[in-house]
Amino acid sequence: MRTEPDAVRVLCFGDSNTHGTPADDPEYVRLDADVRWTGRLQTLLGAGYEVVEEGLAGRTTDIDYVDRPHCNGRTAFPMALLSHHPLDVVVVMLGSNDFKTCFDGRSAATIAGALHGYVDDVATYVTDRQGRTPALLLLSPILLDDSITAYVDPTGNGFDDRSLEASRALAGEIRTVAQERGVLFADAASVAHAGGDALHLTADSHQPLAELVAEIVQGTRTPPTE
């Protein structure tokens, strides 16, 4: 938490790649704050900004697991917005969990289409201190590695060739949604990649991802001058 009263507030809402699940060391539940891209983002932005993490492993865009109702991102998103109001910038990076076989081959277009609801929620539930709608950045997630078909998550869910196809198409679909709704877009896969488990960011990928987001945030909102 930052205590500067005029800090630009940035909410980062996502799944395990925002929470900080490591790709290459299963003995560690979460990467340290100074390794995670959100923590690195805070360092890059400095004292004039406050970065708020809202990452949850397994989180989807808008679909429920049979046994994990808490992972529906669309259900949680309004609560996150209201909890952290006021906000100046909202970053959403979701979609990777929607590729799982338990969701029966969800297409990239369907996954990206779910993000329309996030645009609506930002406009409905939250403002900055001046009463303006926050800037929204739709951040397309990293690509699944081809070896993902051998991966099974802790609840027994996996990925298949349809998952890979949707992963490769998702950035273009999210870009289209962002253009249609007049919000910001960036592709995490342009600077970051999956590690040994084929799903989660390598530790080294967190820094360039933070740099990508920092540049966009700084170009969108700046702290007030003295």
Secondary structure as the mmCIF struct_conf table of DSSP 4:
data_model
#
loop_
_struct_conf.conf_type_id
_struct_conf.id
_struct_conf.beg_label_comp_id
_struct_conf.beg_label_asym_id
_struct_conf.beg_label_seq_id
_struct_conf.end_label_comp_id
_struct_conf.end_label_asym_id
_struct_conf.end_label_seq_id
TURN_TY1_P TURN_TY1_P1 PRO A 5 ASP A 6
HELX_LH_PP_P HELX_LH_PP_P1 ALA A 7 ALA A 7
STRN STRN1 VAL A 8 GLY A 14
BEND BEND1 ASP A 15 ASP A 15
HELX_RH_AL_P HELX_RH_AL_P1 SER A 16 HIS A 19
TURN_TY1_P TURN_TY1_P2 GLY A 20 GLY A 20
BEND BEND2 ALA A 23 ASP A 24
TURN_TY1_P TURN_TY1_P3 PRO A 26 GLU A 27
BEND BEND3 VAL A 29 ARG A 30
TURN_TY1_P TURN_TY1_P4 ALA A 33 VAL A 35
BEND BEND4 ARG A 36 ARG A 36
HELX_RH_AL_P HELX_RH_AL_P2 TRP A 37 LEU A 45
TURN_TY1_P TURN_TY1_P5 ALA A 47 GLY A 48
STRN STRN2 TYR A 49 GLY A 55
TURN_TY1_P TURN_TY1_P6 ALA A 57 GLY A 58
STRN STRN3 THR A 60 THR A 60
BEND BEND5 THR A 61 ASP A 62
BEND BEND6 VAL A 66 ASP A 67
HELX_RH_3T_P HELX_RH_3T_P1 PRO A 69 CYS A 71
STRN STRN4 ASN A 72 ASN A 72
HELX_RH_AL_P HELX_RH_AL_P3 GLY A 73 HIS A 84
BEND BEND7 PRO A 86 PRO A 86
BEND BEND8 ASP A 88 ASP A 88
STRN STRN5 VAL A 89 MET A 93
HELX_RH_3T_P HELX_RH_3T_P2 SER A 96 PHE A 99
BEND BEND9 LYS A 100 LYS A 100
HELX_RH_3T_P HELX_RH_3T_P3 THR A 101 PHE A 103
BEND BEND10 GLY A 105 GLY A 105
HELX_RH_AL_P HELX_RH_AL_P4 ALA A 108 GLY A 113
TURN_TY1_P TURN_TY1_P7 ALA A 114 ALA A 114
HELX_RH_AL_P HELX_RH_AL_P5 LEU A 115 TYR A 125
TURN_TY1_P TURN_TY1_P8 ARG A 129 GLN A 130
BEND BEND11 GLY A 131 GLY A 131
HELX_LH_PP_P HELX_LH_PP_P2 ARG A 132 PRO A 134
STRN STRN6 ALA A 135 SER A 140
HELX_LH_PP_P HELX_LH_PP_P3 PRO A 141 ASP A 145
HELX_RH_3T_P HELX_RH_3T_P4 ASP A 146 ALA A 150
STRN STRN7 VAL A 152 VAL A 152
TURN_TY1_P TURN_TY1_P9 PRO A 154 THR A 155
BEND BEND12 GLY A 156 GLY A 156
STRN STRN8 GLY A 158 GLY A 158
HELX_RH_AL_P HELX_RH_AL_P6 ASP A 161 ARG A 181
TURN_TY1_P TURN_TY1_P10 GLY A 182 GLY A 182
STRN STRN9 LEU A 184 ASP A 187
HELX_RH_3T_P HELX_RH_3T_P5 ALA A 188 SER A 190
TURN_TY1_P TURN_TY1_P11 VAL A 191 VAL A 191
STRN STRN10 ALA A 194 ALA A 194
TURN_TY1_P TURN_TY1_P12 GLY A 196 ASP A 197
BEND BEND13 ALA A 198 HIS A 200
STRN STRN11 LEU A 201 LEU A 201
HELX_LH_PP_P HELX_LH_PP_P4 THR A 202 THR A 202
HELX_RH_3T_P HELX_RH_3T_P6 ALA A 203 SER A 205
HELX_RH_AL_P HELX_RH_AL_P7 HIS A 206 THR A 220
HELX_LH_PP_P HELX_LH_PP_P5 PRO A 223 THR A 225
#
